[in-house]
Amino acid sequence: SSGINAEYGAGATFMAAGSSAPELFTSLAAVTNNSDIGVGTIVGSAVFNILIIISLSAILSKNVLLLDWRPLSRDAFFYGISIVMFSAFAWDGMFTWWESLVTLLYYFIYILALKFNPALFRLLDIIGG
């Protein structure tokens, strides 16, 4: 089948919601109080999640972690583009409604990539050898 494994999808969704909830509420509080603390919180959290969480997971694992390069490449690609988009949209110090819409649409493109993950992985196997 070409769908998202329900168990993995649910697990990833709950992990993402749990790890991002503090940033969401901090950003909402910052917006209502005209503060720019939200941006620093989000960027700092992303750096922490990438550097500390992943590192500690590897260090504390009792087994060697065998990672498939395909999901790592897929997610690094989408993350890299999201950072470029964020930088470009934040350049003038404000986000417009259309920039928010573009970001939301980009998220749905990522969801589509997950939906067609098996086909994407076959394509990556052909490209990557």
Helices and strands as residue ranges (DSSP letters): H 6-32, H 37-48, I 49-53, H 54-60, H 69-90, H 97-115, H 117-128
